[in-house]
Amino acid sequence: MPEVDLEQFAQNKVIPDTLRKEILTALSYYPELKGTKIHFVFKDNIKKSFMQAQPLVKTMFRSRGKREYVIFISHYFKIGLERIFIHSVPFGVLVGWLGHELGHVMDYKDRSFFSLLKFGFGYILSKAYLIGAERVADTHAIQHGLADRIIETKNYILNHAHLPERYKSKIRRLYMPPEEVMMMVEAR
């Protein structure tokens, strides 16, 4: 199979040079996002996560096709006393994490303004809604061919010796387990 020119997926994107290959690789699984404006931005105070996707607030009143999105990326992930720096995370894990966040963008793209507002409040206020939203993002990533990367990401977190068990339990509660990802792939 010929190598894909990843730069074609940079259209309408703001991408930091230090993660360019990882971001473009993740975007290559979502060709329908080529025309979508997405800003990948480093932000150091993301609570309890490496990344966070959301619509760019100033564009939420625009029509669905003209909205812009931002994926915040932390330079490091801090849980308890442990800090994991983004550049120490394996390539495949980053692609999986980015693929999950792009799954959120896919979910946001077709929502009306009021549906986005409802989503935001539900995500913040309801654990059941939060679990559902994370499953939808994982499902998008799996349907776009990122199952192996999603599993790699989940295993990286769940098997990371220095992360507190409390955090791992939260991941088990909120996100699809690797076994369920495999079952989804096998069912397709």
Residue pairs with C-beta under 8 A, 6 or more apart in sequence:
4 28
6 21
6 24
6 25
6 27
6 28
7 24
8 34
9 24
9 27
9 28
9 31
9 33
9 34
10 24
10 27
11 34
11 35
12 34
12 35
12 36
12 37
12 38
13 23
13 27
13 37
13 38
13 39
13 40
14 38
14 39
14 40
14 41
15 23
15 24
15 40
16 23
16 40
16 41
16 42
16 73
18 87
19 40
19 73
19 86
19 94
21 91
22 91
22 94
22 95
22 98
23 40
23 98
25 91
25 95
26 94
26 95
26 98
26 99
26 102
26 146
27 33
27 98
27 102
29 99
29 102
29 141
29 144
29 145
29 146
30 99
30 102
30 105
30 106
30 144
32 106
33 102
33 105
33 106
35 65
36 68
36 69
36 105
36 109
37 56
37 67
37 68
37 69
38 68
38 69
38 70
38 71
38 102
38 105
39 56
39 68
39 69
39 70
39 71
40 70
40 71
40 73
41 70
41 71
41 72
41 73
42 72
42 73
42 74
42 75
43 52
43 72
43 73
43 74
44 74
44 75
44 76
45 74
46 52
46 72
46 74
48 79
48 167
49 74
49 77
50 73
50 74
50 77
50 86
50 89
50 97
51 71
51 72
51 73
51 74
51 97
51 98
51 100
51 101
52 71
52 72
52 101
53 69
53 70
53 71
53 72
53 101
53 102
53 104
53 105
53 108
53 137
54 69
54 70
54 72
54 104
54 108
54 120
55 67
55 68
55 69
55 70
55 108
55 116
56 67
56 68
56 69
56 70
59 66
59 67
59 68
60 67
60 113
60 116
61 113
64 109
64 110
64 111
64 112
67 108
67 109
69 105
69 108
71 98
71 101
71 102
71 105
73 86
74 86
75 85
75 86
76 83
76 84
76 85
76 86
77 83
77 84
77 86
79 163
79 164
79 167
80 164
80 166
80 167
82 162
82 163
82 164
84 160
84 162
84 163
86 94
89 97
89 156
90 152
90 156
92 148
92 149
92 152
92 153
93 149
93 152
93 153
93 156
95 146
95 149
96 141
96 146
96 149
96 150
96 151
96 152
96 153
96 154
97 153
99 141
99 144
99 146
99 149
99 150
100 137
100 138
100 141
100 146
100 150
100 153
101 137
102 140
102 141
102 144
103 136
103 137
103 138
103 139
103 140
103 141
103 144
104 133
104 136
104 137
104 140
106 137
106 140
107 119
107 133
107 136
107 137
107 140
108 116
108 119
111 119
119 133
122 129
122 130
122 133
123 129
123 130
123 133
127 174
130 174
131 173
131 174
134 174
134 175
134 176
135 175
135 176
138 150
138 175
138 176
138 181
139 184
141 147
141 149
141 150
142 150
142 181
142 184
142 185
147 181
147 182
147 184
147 185
150 176
150 181
151 178
151 181
151 182
154 171
154 175
154 176
154 177
154 178
154 181
155 178
157 163
157 167
157 168
157 171
158 168
158 171
158 172
158 178
176 184
